Structure formats: structure tokens, C-alpha cells
Amino acid sequence: QVQVVESGGGVVQAGDSLRLSCAASRVFFSTYAMGWFRQSPGKEREFVAAISRSGDSTYYTDSVKGRFTISRDNAKNTVYLQMNSLKPEDTAVYYCAAKFEMYPDRVGNQEYGYWGQGTQVTVSS
């Protein structure tokens, strides 16, 4: 069974940067599209960013475009989320997710079947 483990969360101030990492195991990593989601207290979990198997295609929710960058290193079985210009509204538990994908460049925000436990990101004003 696919396992994904997030790391890199923490407490930062508004305007700071943070990089989240997600390591996947028990998987042929390059056959999985990867995504990041987040959930704030009292809110539903929302999509943040996704990256295709190949790494050539990415997709972001509007609120993070231009500030967050998703990337992957298939040799290390790891996906990253670089978060710049953080805002208090970015405060949430961030989850990494994986889904098997037949097409190398297809990317989306649904049908992720494997999830990590989450890592807390807190942005103070």
C-alpha cells in the first residue's frame, strides 16, 4: 500500500517562506500524480496544488498562484511545496496525496486515494 509522509510545517510570520516535503514509499513513484491539500479549522479540506507524473504539468488553486510552487524529484520519491509570501489565511494542516495516473502529463484535483497524516502550517500576522 502506498504511504506518504509530510514534513516541513511550522510557525512563521506573514511574508515568510516555508517548504513542505512529502516522501512516498511502497510505490513506483513516477506512476503517481501528486497533490497538496489543506484544511483550516471549521473548513472543508481544499485543493492547493498538483503535479503530473512527469512533473511537466502543474495546477494550482487561484489563491496560491504566484506564491506557491509544486515540484517533484522522482529519483527521491519526493514532492515539494515551496510556499512564499505566506499569509495568515494560509494557516492550515497541509496534506500530501497520491493517485495512480496512466497519463504522464495529466494533472487534476480529484480522485486522490492515498493520503498522509498532515503537517501544520501556522502563519502569524
Secondary structure in CASP SS format (residue, H / E / C, confidence):
PFRMAT SS
TARGET T0000
AUTHOR 0000-0000-0000
METHOD secondary structure of the structure
MODEL  1
Q C 1.00
V C 1.00
Q E 1.00
V E 1.00
V E 1.00
E E 1.00
S E 1.00
G C 1.00
G C 1.00
G E 1.00
V E 1.00
V E 1.00
Q E 1.00
A C 1.00
G C 1.00
D C 1.00
S C 1.00
L E 1.00
R E 1.00
L E 1.00
S E 1.00
C E 1.00
A E 1.00
A E 1.00
S E 1.00
R C 1.00
V C 1.00
F C 1.00
F H 1.00
S H 1.00
T H 1.00
Y E 1.00
A E 1.00
M E 1.00
G E 1.00
W E 1.00
F E 1.00
R E 1.00
Q E 1.00
S C 1.00
P C 1.00
G C 1.00
K C 1.00
E C 1.00
R C 1.00
E E 1.00
F E 1.00
V E 1.00
A E 1.00
A E 1.00
I E 1.00
S C 1.00
R C 1.00
S C 1.00
G C 1.00
D C 1.00
S C 1.00
T E 1.00
Y E 1.00
Y E 1.00
T C 1.00
D H 1.00
S H 1.00
V H 1.00
K C 1.00
G C 1.00
R C 1.00
F E 1.00
T E 1.00
I E 1.00
S E 1.00
R E 1.00
D E 1.00
N C 1.00
A C 1.00
K C 1.00
N C 1.00
T E 1.00
V E 1.00
Y E 1.00
L E 1.00
Q E 1.00
M E 1.00
N C 1.00
S C 1.00
L C 1.00
K C 1.00
P H 1.00
E H 1.00
D H 1.00
T C 1.00
A E 1.00
V E 1.00
Y E 1.00
Y E 1.00
C E 1.00
A E 1.00
A E 1.00
K E 1.00
F E 1.00
E C 1.00
M C 1.00
Y C 1.00
P C 1.00
D C 1.00
R C 1.00
V C 1.00
G C 1.00
N C 1.00
Q C 1.00
E C 1.00
Y C 1.00
G C 1.00
Y E 1.00
W E 1.00
G C 1.00
Q C 1.00
G C 1.00
T E 1.00
Q E 1.00
V E 1.00
T E 1.00
V E 1.00
S E 1.00
S C 1.00
END
